[in-house]
């Protein structure tokens, strides 16, 4: 009997692994459909309280219209910020190309003096090609924003109907647990997005101010860039430092001013990420830093840039669901801090 139980346990674990692999393959294969739906669900969870609040003061159709206008304004501002930042960076690189070539030549001479041979010239076409490849990935996601908006427009009115259907499908403890899990996930998403938006605005304003104080050109672009990248936890904060520092080398030459620019951005990012953000977020979204990094890596591999943007709320939702069941509670404990 014990041998049979052991065989069943191993069989169940093997089936679980196979199911997980098939599910991940399905998520990757159905990117064009599943990703916008998941993204839209997160937006609906964030927007629903606004619509619910507006209904107290005006007719339902007007509250719905104002909520949709707010969504259009947010998505439009996001798309405009992305296009403005990328366009300004390309324009600045083109106008400063001769300076970039001179800085690279000096670096190549200094490296060769220390026994590290470098090519004395840089391939403009190759560098622009790499930048265009990165930009195309961003543009591809921005084109999905319209489809995501349509899904949100259609999905927002379904929230009360879905709640009513779930209420009718389950009874007793199952009904209460289902509704509590849904409300908890919605609260976590709203808190995460609200805190991230506030810290992103702070990061963007501080980055633009520091760029202006040091005389770095394109201060507004660096502010917008760091505002957008702050929505990508951990990795975005690191990546946001690199472009302005590289541009500082091109603009100023030498190493003193680039080092000053670098030090200022590092202090800003560390202060906001490690002091301001935890204070504002509190313990409501209790994912461990390692879990966030792993989630970022996984969802970026599955859905690219879009996966990186929603990695944290998706992982938090999975942790909440897993905490409701005895067999999967270990996953929630593993993800939590």
N, C-alpha and C positions, 0 to 999 in steps of 0.2 A: 504493500500500500504506500509506503514511504517513497519507494522508487517511482511509483506512478505519479505521486504528488510532485516529486522533483522534476519529472519529465514534463508535467503540465506547467510547472512554474517556468521552466526554461522555454517551453513552447510559447507561453504567453509573452515572455520578454522578447523572444525573437519576432513574434507577430507585432509587438509594439514598435520595435526598431524598423521593421519593414513598413509599417503604417506611417511612421514618422518620415521615412525616406520618400515614400510615395506622396505624402502631403507636401513636403518641401518641393519636390519636382512639380507638383500641380500648381503650387504658388508661383514658381518661376515661369512655368509654361502659360499660366493664365494671367500674366502680369497686366495685359491691356485691359482686363475686366476687373480682376480682384483688387489691384492696387487702387484705382479710383474709388471703388466702393468702400474699401477700408479707410482711405483718406477722407471720403465724404462722411463716413460714420463718425469720425473724430470731430469733424467740423460741425456736424449736426449736434453732437453732444455738447460742444462749446456754445453754439448759437441758441439752443433750445431755451435756456433760462432767459435770454433777452426777449424772445418772442413771448414766453410765458409771462414776463414782467410787463411788457407792453399791452398785453390783452387786458390788464387791469384798468387801463386808462383809455382804451380806444377799441373800436370794432376789431374782430379777429382778422378780417381781410386786410385792414390797414396795418395791423401789427405784423402780419406776415410780409406785406410789401416792404415795410421799413426794415425788417430783418434781412430781406433779400437785398435791399439797397446797401445795407451795411456790408453784407458779404461781397457784393460786386465791388464796392469801394476798397475793401481790404485786398481782394485778389488782384484788382487792377493796380493798386499801389505796389503790391509785391512784384507783379510782372514788370511794371515800369521801373522799379528800382533795379531789378536784375538787368534789364536791357541798358539802362543808363550806366550802370557800373561797368559792364563788359565793354560797351562802346567807348567810354572814356578811357579805359585801360588800353584798348587797341590804338586809339588816337594818340595817347601820350607816348606809347612805345614807338609809334611811327615817327613822331616829331623829335623824340630823344634818341633815335637809333645811332646817330654818329657818336653821341656821348656814351651810349652803351658799348659800342665797339671800342672806344678808347679805354673805358674802364676794364673791359675784358682783356685788352692787349696788355695793360699794366699788370693785371692779375696773372696773365700768362708768363710775363717776364719775371715777376717775383717768384712764381712757382718753379720756373726753370732754374732760377738761381739756387733753389733748395733741392734740386734734383727731381722735380716732379714735372715732366714734360706735358705741356698742353698745346693744343692747336692754337696758333696765333690769331685766328679769325673765327667768327661765329657765323653759323648758317642762319640767315634771317628767315629764309623760307621754311626751314625746319622748325624753328622756334614758333613762328606764326602758325604753322600747321598744328603743333601741339596745343597751342592756346585755342585755336579754332576747334580742335577735337574736344577740349574741355568745355568750351562754350556750347558746342552742339549738344552735349549731354544736358547742360542746364536748359537750353532752349527746348529740347525735347520734353523735359518735364513741364516747362511753362506751358507748352501746347496742351498738356493734359489738364491744366488748370480749368480750362473752359468746360471740359467734360465733367470734371469733378464738381464744378458749379452747377451743372445741369442735374447731376445726381443729388446734390444737396437740395436744390429747388424742389425736386420730386419727392425727396425723402423726408424733408422737415414736416410736411403735413401728415405723414404716416406715423409720427411718433405716438400721438394719443391712440391711434387705431392699433398699433403694435402693442402698446401697453395693455389695452383692453383685451386683445386676443390672448396675450400671455396670461392675463388674469383669468380668462375663461378656460384656458387649456389646463391650468394647474389648480390644485386646491390645497388648503392647509399649509403645512410647513414648506412644501415645495414652492407654492405660490409666493409666500413671504420671502423665502431665500432667493428666488429668481429675481424678484423686484428689488431686493436689497443689493444684490450683486450688480444689477444694472445701474442702480442709482450710485453705488460706490464707484463703479468704473467711470460714470459720467462726472462725478465730483473730482476724481483724480485727474481726469483729462482737463477739466476746466482750471483746476489749480495749477497744473503743469503749464498749460498754455498761457494762463494769465501771468504767472511768475516769469516764464521764459520771455514773453513779450516785454514785460517791464525791464528785465535785465538786458534784453537786446537793445531797447531804446537807450538805456543808460550806457551800454557798451558803445553803441554807435555815436552818441553825443560826445562821450569822453574821447573816443578815437579821433573824431573830427577835430575836437578842441586841441588835443595833443599835437596832431599834424599841423594845425594852424599855428600853434605856439612855437613849434620847431621850424617853421617856414617850409614844411614839406608841401609840394604841390599836390593838387587833387585831394585836398583835405575832405571835401564832401564825399568823394568816391570811397575813400578809406573808411569813413564813418558808415556809409551805406553797406559796404562790403562786410564790415565787422558786425553790423546789425543783422544782416542776413545769415552770416555764418554762425552767429550765436545760437540759432535754432538747431544747429547740429552739435549736440553735447560733446564736450571734451575735444574731439577732433577739430571742430570748427574754430574753437578758441585758439588752437595752435596754428591752424592754417591761416587765420586772419592776420597773424603777425608777419608772415613771410612776404606778401606782395609789397606793403609799404616800406619794409626794410630794404628789399631789393631795389625799389624805386629810389630810396634814399641814397644808395650807392651810385645809382645812375645820375641823380640830380646833383649831389654834393661832391662826389668823389672822396677819396681818403677813407678814413674809418671812424673819425671822431663823431660826426653828426649821425651817420648810420647807427653807431653804437648807442648814441643818446636816444634816437628814435626807437631802437630795439628795446632798450631798458624801460622806456616809458610805456610801450605797449605791453611788455611782460608784466610790469607792475599793475597796469590797468586790468589785464586779463586775470591775473592771480587774485587780485583784490575782489573783483566782481564775482568770479567763479567760486572762490573758496571762502569768501566772507559774506558778501551781499546776498548771493543766490541761496546758500543754505539757510540764512536767517529768514528770507522771504518764503522759501519753500517749506521750512519746518520739517516735521517728520511724517508728513502726509504721504509723500511719494518715497517710500523707504527702500528704493533699489540701491544695492551696493555699487560703488564705482566700477568694480570689475564686471558686474552684471551689465552695467550700462555700456561699457566698452565692447563686451561680447555681443550684446544686442545690436549695437551700432554696426559691428562687423558683419553679423549674420544678416540683418535686414538690408544692409547696403549690398551684400552679395545677392540677395534675393531680388530686390526691387531698385537697386541703384540709389540715386540721389533722393528719390521719394521715400525709399525705405529708411534712409538715414534720418530724414525729417520726422518720421512718425515712429521710429524705433522705440523710444522711451515710453510713450503712451501705450503702444501695442504690448510691450513687455510688461508694463504695469497691469494692463488688463488681463494678460495671461496669468500673472502672479495672483491676482484677485480671484480668478476663476479656480485656479489650482488649490487655493487655500480653502475652498469649500468642500473638498473631497479628501477623505482619509488617505487614499492611495497616492494622490498627487500633491499632498501637503508638503512633502519634502522639496518639491520644486519651488514652491513659494518661499520656503525657508532658505533655500539655496540662493534665490534671487534677491532676497531682502537684505538690508544692512543690519 
